[in-house]
Amino acid sequence: MEPNQTLIRIFEYALNQEETGKSFFQTSLQRMAIGAAMSAFTQLIQEEERHILFIKKILEGLKQGSPDQLQISQGDALETTNYFDERVRSEFLQQRLYESMVPDITVFSVAWLIEKDLSEFYERMANQTEGKPREALLMLAEWEKGHERFFREYRDKLTEIYSRMPWGG
């Protein structure tokens, strides 16, 4: 398989995974009853949409020419979003406790795994490429690491809180 075809397949896979992640966040958003969580998930969905557009731009460029001619700039980079400020973080965790004895840990765990898997995939593929495609894959890996940290933090906090709860009434 020619190098451009390999890169196209890598980015097509990435596009599919980003769309799957976006779909998961949209479904999870419907389960959230807290305004702060809804706001955070809405921001994540918007960022996933930007990842999708970024990958589509790369795919378009790869299908039209040489990987070295890809138009990737630092302006394409996403800044890390602070999804919850400290006050909202605390309120979010407290509301989760009062509203449900069934932990939302599952949502945060699955989201963390999605983002972790994607960041690791991007890093592996970056190590197998060079030039502009490598640069794009490293940018995507960094974006996903930011999401990964967010979900890991909440998964860990929710796990800790629920592990200390008196169960059974």
C-alpha positions as CSV (number, residue, x, y, z in Angstrom):
1,M,0.0,0.0,0.0
2,E,1.4,3.4,-0.9
3,P,2.3,5.8,2.0
4,N,-0.5,8.2,1.2
5,Q,-3.1,5.4,1.3
6,T,-1.8,4.3,4.7
7,L,-2.1,7.8,6.0
8,I,-5.6,8.1,4.6
9,R,-6.6,4.9,6.4
10,I,-5.1,6.2,9.7
11,F,-7.0,9.4,9.5
12,E,-10.2,7.7,8.4
13,Y,-10.0,5.5,11.4
14,A,-9.3,8.6,13.6
15,L,-12.4,10.3,12.0
16,N,-14.5,7.3,12.8
17,Q,-13.3,7.2,16.4
18,E,-13.9,10.9,16.9
19,E,-17.4,10.6,15.6
20,T,-18.0,7.6,17.9
21,G,-16.7,9.7,20.9
22,K,-19.0,12.6,19.9
23,S,-22.0,10.3,19.8
24,F,-21.1,8.8,23.2
25,F,-20.9,12.3,24.7
26,Q,-24.2,13.3,23.1
27,T,-25.9,10.2,24.5
28,S,-24.3,10.9,27.9
29,L,-25.4,14.5,27.8
30,Q,-29.0,13.3,27.8
31,R,-28.4,11.4,31.0
32,M,-27.0,14.5,32.9
33,A,-29.4,16.4,35.0
34,I,-26.9,18.9,36.3
35,G,-26.4,22.2,34.4
36,A,-22.6,22.2,35.1
37,A,-22.2,18.6,33.7
38,M,-24.4,19.4,30.8
39,S,-22.3,22.5,30.0
40,A,-19.0,20.5,30.3
41,F,-20.3,17.8,28.0
42,T,-21.6,20.4,25.5
43,Q,-18.1,21.9,25.4
44,L,-16.7,18.4,24.9
45,I,-19.1,17.7,22.0
46,Q,-18.1,21.1,20.4
47,E,-14.4,20.1,20.8
48,E,-15.0,16.7,19.2
49,E,-16.7,18.5,16.3
50,R,-13.5,20.6,15.9
51,H,-11.4,17.4,16.0
52,I,-13.7,16.0,13.3
53,L,-13.3,19.1,11.1
54,F,-9.5,19.1,11.6
55,I,-9.3,15.4,10.5
56,K,-11.6,16.0,7.5
57,K,-9.3,18.9,6.5
58,I,-6.3,16.5,6.7
59,L,-8.0,13.8,4.8
60,E,-9.0,16.2,2.1
61,G,-5.4,17.4,1.8
62,L,-4.0,13.8,1.7
63,K,-6.5,12.8,-1.0
64,Q,-5.4,15.8,-3.1
65,G,-1.6,15.6,-2.8
66,S,1.5,14.9,-0.9
67,P,1.5,14.7,2.9
68,D,4.2,17.4,2.9
69,Q,1.7,19.8,1.4
70,L,-0.8,19.6,4.2
71,Q,-1.9,22.9,5.6
72,I,-1.5,22.5,9.4
73,S,-0.9,25.5,11.6
74,Q,-0.8,26.3,15.3
75,G,-4.1,28.2,14.7
76,D,-5.6,24.7,14.3
77,A,-4.6,23.8,17.9
78,L,-7.3,23.7,20.5
79,E,-6.6,25.3,23.8
80,T,-7.3,23.1,26.8
81,T,-10.7,23.9,28.2
82,N,-11.3,24.2,31.9
83,Y,-14.7,22.4,31.8
84,F,-15.6,23.1,35.5
85,D,-14.2,25.8,37.7
86,E,-13.4,24.8,41.3
87,R,-16.7,25.9,42.7
88,V,-18.7,24.1,40.0
89,R,-16.5,21.0,40.5
90,S,-17.4,20.8,44.1
91,E,-21.1,21.4,43.5
92,F,-21.1,18.9,40.7
93,L,-19.7,16.1,42.9
94,Q,-22.1,17.0,45.8
95,Q,-25.1,17.0,43.5
96,R,-24.2,13.6,42.1
97,L,-24.3,12.3,45.7
98,Y,-27.6,13.8,46.5
99,E,-29.4,12.9,43.3
100,S,-28.4,9.3,42.9
101,M,-27.1,6.3,44.7
102,V,-26.2,4.8,41.3
103,P,-22.8,6.2,40.4
104,D,-22.1,8.1,37.2
105,I,-18.7,6.4,37.4
106,T,-19.6,4.3,34.4
107,V,-20.0,7.4,32.1
108,F,-16.8,8.9,33.3
109,S,-14.9,5.6,33.0
110,V,-16.1,4.9,29.5
111,A,-15.4,8.5,28.4
112,W,-11.9,8.2,30.0
113,L,-11.2,5.0,28.1
114,I,-12.4,6.5,24.8
115,E,-10.1,9.5,25.2
116,K,-7.2,7.4,26.5
117,D,-7.5,4.9,23.6
118,L,-7.5,7.8,21.1
119,S,-4.5,9.6,22.6
120,E,-2.5,6.4,22.6
121,F,-3.5,5.6,19.0
122,Y,-2.5,9.1,17.9
123,E,0.9,8.8,19.6
124,R,1.5,5.3,18.1
125,M,0.7,6.5,14.7
126,A,2.8,9.7,15.1
127,N,5.7,7.5,15.9
128,Q,5.2,5.7,12.6
129,T,5.0,8.8,10.5
130,E,6.9,12.0,9.8
131,G,6.4,15.5,8.6
132,K,3.0,17.2,8.6
133,P,1.0,14.0,9.3
134,R,3.1,13.4,12.4
135,E,2.6,17.0,13.5
136,A,-1.2,16.6,13.1
137,L,-1.3,13.3,15.0
138,L,0.7,14.8,17.9
139,M,-1.7,17.7,18.1
140,L,-4.6,15.3,18.2
141,A,-2.9,13.2,20.9
142,E,-2.4,16.3,23.1
143,W,-6.1,17.4,22.7
144,E,-7.2,13.9,23.7
145,K,-4.9,13.9,26.7
146,G,-6.6,17.0,28.0
147,H,-10.0,15.2,27.7
148,E,-8.4,12.0,29.3
149,R,-7.2,14.0,32.3
150,F,-10.6,15.6,32.8
151,F,-12.5,12.2,32.8
152,R,-9.9,10.4,34.9
153,E,-10.1,13.1,37.5
154,Y,-13.8,12.8,37.8
155,R,-13.8,9.0,37.6
156,D,-11.3,8.9,40.5
157,K,-13.1,11.4,42.6
158,L,-16.5,9.7,42.1
159,T,-15.0,6.3,42.9
160,E,-13.5,7.7,46.1
161,I,-16.7,9.3,47.2
162,Y,-18.9,6.3,46.4
163,S,-16.4,3.9,48.1
164,R,-16.8,5.8,51.4
165,M,-20.6,6.0,51.2
166,P,-22.7,4.0,53.8
167,W,-24.6,1.6,51.6
168,G,-27.9,0.1,52.5
169,G,-29.6,3.0,54.0
